[in-house]
């Protein structure tokens, strides 16, 4: 994956998370859990994409 694609994916995820946080009325606890889950998923995806984490046993999105 090229660096430009990586930056575009991060921007899209950030904008979607911002839209969810600002437009959907939710309990603050649910928002914080959602934010944590998204951040952990993105960090794991970045580590797998960069090759630091390696293959996660066939777990993947879009495969």
Secondary structure as GFF3:
##gff-version 3
##sequence-region A 1 63
A	DSSP	alpha_helix	3	23	.	.	.	ID=ss1
A	DSSP	alpha_helix	28	50	.	.	.	ID=ss2
###
